[in-house]
Each structure stands twice: as structure tokens, then as C-alpha cells.
Amino acid sequence: MTPQSIQVAPRSLWLAALKPPMYSVAIIPILVGTAVAYAETGQVQMGTFFTFLGSGILILAWENLSNDVFDSETGIDVNKAHSLVNLTRNKPLIFWVGNLLLALGILGILMVALGQQDATVLGLIGLCCLLGYCYQGPPFRLGYQGLGEFLCFASFGPLGVGAAYYSQAQTWSLGSQLAAVIVGMTTSLVLFCSHFHQVKDDIAAGKRSPIVRLGTRRELSWYPGCVPVFSWSPWLPLPPDSFPTGLY
């Protein structure tokens, strides 16, 4: 990669590096968990919801930045012009900005926990952060072993949706966990699809992603059938009057 390659389309590169659409991955588990809580209790704590939402976005931003830092250490992003580390050429800056975002995100969750005098949500989100670190962070780098989708499923599914539901209801429910399973599967599918365009770089860096392990032809054979199932099924645990009108 050369300085000229970074200057081709700086705005588009920065947008690709910041990944705005990716933050829907943080929003959806919180929306689904809150929606199930509302369907079951008829109440929503809006302050808790918006605090949780902001914290979720901040924590996912930390994950995005820290992944760029950790990937820069393995050489897997050497051809990735839209890596934040490559764009700024300042790995320590990205590392500490990421940590600041993480601290702010955890602070928001701590405020929720203190307000409810219940540390359950803080513990769940803390576990999500630990799994997020293990995904790319040394010495674990479980994403390089093809385990990233499992971590993603747990963090954005049962743990993430469960934490959002608990923050509203201060209890557990089967409906929230049924929804969580599907949200986790859908989010894992998003991560899974991100491997297709970087197979060569993954192989060069020794990353054994599912695509590298099984090959693109085999993986593509079942992908089309997953999309409609995962797109509809998060709503199945909810009562009929909870469906968004846009689905009718």
C-alpha cells in the first residue's frame, strides 16, 4: 500500500473504515430485547433504553478500532486501504481512542446497573466485551481459528439480547432467548459473509476463517436459504400485534 492509494478517494475510504452500517449490529439486539420486554410487560424504560443504545454503539466502535489495531500486528490488513491504522498511520492513537470509547460505553452500562441496583446487565456486557477482545486480541485471536462466528453468536444473541431484555424487565424469559438465538445467528451470518472478499489475505496471514477452511463454493451452496429464514425469524417469539406494520 502506498500514500497514493490512500489518497484515491479519501471520503469513501474513511466511510469504509468507520463502517456506519455496521452499527446496526449493535442496535438490533437492543431493539429486539426491548421489544420483547415491551410485548411481555407493556412497559419500556426509555432512559435505560437510550443509555443502553448509546453504550452499545460505543462498545462496538471500540471493537472496530481494536480489531484494526490487532489486525495491523498480524499483517492481514496490509492490502486494506480502509483500515483506520493504515489511514492514520498512527496505531497508538487508534488503540487509545478505542479504549476511551470502551470506557464510555461501560460507564453507560454502569449507570444502568447502579440505577437498578443490579449488576446483572454489567456482568453480561462485560462478558460480551471479553468475547469481543478474544475475537482478535492477543494471545487468543480466536477469529483466526475460525471461531469468530461462535463468539459473535453469543455476544449479539443470548448475551446481548438477554442483557437488553433484563435491563427492562429485571428478569429472564424464554421468548427473549428464542429471539436472541435468531439475532445471534443473523449477526453471525453478517460476519461470515465478510470473509468472502478477503480469502487471499486471510490465507497469507494464517487466518483459518470458515471460508478458508471449507472453501467458497461449499459455503455459497447453503447461504441463499439462510437469508429469508433469518430475516423473518427474529419476530416469531413475539405476539402477532408486536409485528412491525412494514412486514404485512
N, C-alpha and C positions, 0 to 999 in steps of 0.2 A: 504494500500500500504506500502511496506517495502523497505529499501535500496536495498535488494537483487533483488526485482522486477525491480528496475531502472537499475540494472547492467546486466540484462539478455542479451540485445542486444543494447548497448548504441548508436551505429551509427544509427540503424534503428529507435530507439526512437527519437533521435534528428531530423532525417529526417521527421518523422511523426509529430513532434512538430512544425517544421518550415514550413511544408506543401508547398514545392516548386510548385507542380502542381496547387495549389490554386491561384497562382498569374496570371494565365491565365484569371481569373475572372476580374482582373484589366486591363489586356492588351486588351481583346476583345472589350469592349465598346469604347476604344480609337481608336483601329484599325477600327472598323465599322464606327464610327463618322467621322474619317479622310477619309475613303474610300468613303463614301457618298459625303463628301465635294469635293474630287477629281473628282468623277463622275459628279458632278454638275458644278464645276468651272474650272476643268482642272488644278488646282494648288494645291501644298502642301508646306506648310512652314515646312521644315524638322527640323529646330531648335525648333520651337514650338512643333512639334510632339514628339521629343525625350525628351524635357523637361517635357512635359505633361506625357509621358510614365513613366519616372523615378519617377515623383511625385505620379502618381497613384499607383505604386508598393510600394513606401514608406508609403503612406497613408493606403494601405491595410495591410501592415506589422504592422502598429500601431493598426489597428482593430484586427488583430490576437492576438497580445500581450495583448492588453487591455481586450479582451474577456477572455483570460486565467486568468488575474488578477481578473476580476469581477466574473467569474465562481468559482474561488477559495473561494470567500467570501460566496457563497451560498451552498457549499459542493457538487455541482453537478459533479465536477471533482475528487472526492475522489478516484475513481477507474480508473482514466485516467492517466496511467503511462507516456504518451507522452505529458502531459501538461507541458508547459515551467516553470510554477511556481513549479510544483512537481519535475521537473528535476533539477532545480537550487536551490530549497528551499529558494528562495530569491525574494519574491513578490515585494518589493520596487524597486529592480533592474529592473525587467521586466516592471514595471509600468513606470519608468523614461526613460528607453530605448525606450519604445513605444512612449512616449511623444516627445522624441528627433526626432524619425522618422517622427512623425506627423508634427513637426515644420519644418523639412527639406522639407517634401512634400509640405506643404503650401507655403514655401519660393519659391519653383519652380513655383507654380501656380501664386504667386505674381509677379514673374519675367515676366511671360507671360502677365499678366494683365497690368503691367507697360509698357512693350514693345509695347502693343497695345493701351495704354491709354484708357482702357475699363475694368471696374471692373466686368463685367457680369460673366465671367468664374470664377473669385474668389468667387463671390456670390453663384454660382451653386455648386462649390466644397465645399464651406463652409457648405451649406445645406446638402450635402452628408455626410460630417463629423458629423454634428449634428444628422442626422438619424442613422449613424453608432454608435454613442455613445448611443443613446436612445435604440438601439437594446439590449444591455446587461447592460449598465451603470445605476447605481442608480441615482435617485429613480425610474427611468422609467422601465427598464428591460422589454421592450415591447416584446422581444423574448420569455420571459417566459409566455406571454399571448397568444402566437400563432400568433403574428403579424409580426414576423420576415420576412416572405416571402413578405409581402407588402412593408416593408422598403427596402428590397433587390431589389425588382422590381423598385421602384422609384429611388434608388441610382445608380444602374448599368444600368437602362434603360433610361427613359426620361431625368433624370438629368445628368448622366454620359456620355451617347452618345451625348446628346444635348450640353454639355459643350465642348466635343472634337470637334464636328462639328462647334460650334461657334468660337472656338479658331482658326479654319482655315478660316472660311467664314465671321465671324463677322455679321452673320445674322441667321435667322431660316429657316427651310424648312420642308415641310410635309414629304418628303422622309426620312429625318434623324429621324423624330419622329416615323414613321412606323417601321423603323429598330430598333429604341430604344425600342419599345414595345416588340418586339420579343426577343431582347437581354435581356431585363429585365425579361421576362417570363422564358427564358432558365436559367439564373443565379438563379432565384428563385427556379427552379426545382433542381438545384445542392444543394442549401441549404435544400430544402425539403427532398432530399434523405439522407442527413447527419443525419437525426433524427432516421432512422430505427435501427441503431445499438446501440442506447443509450436510448431505451424506458424505461427500468427499472430505470436507473439513473435519467431520466427526471421525472418520476413519483415520485421517492423518494425525489427529490428536489422541487417538486411542479411546475415543468415547464410544462405548458399546450401547448406543441408543437402540430402541426396539426396531427401528428401520434398518440399522446396521446389522443387527442380529438376524433378522428374518428376511430382509430384502424388500424392496419397494413393491415388486409385483405381488407377492403374497399378502402384504399389508393392504394394498389397494383393493384386493378381492373382496374384503368384508366391509370396508369403510362406508360405501354408499348406503348400506342397510342400517347403519348406526345412526345416521343423521336424523331421519324422521322420528325414530323411536326416542332418542334423547331429547329432541326438540319439544315433543309433546309431554313426555312422561313426568317432568317436574310438577305438573299440575294435577296429576292423578290422585295424590293423597288428600287434596283439598275438596271441600264440599262443592257441589255444582255452582252455587251462587258466588263462589270465590274466583271463578274463571274470569280472566280479563275479557272484556267485550270484544277485543280485536280477534279473538280466537273463534268467534261464532261465524 
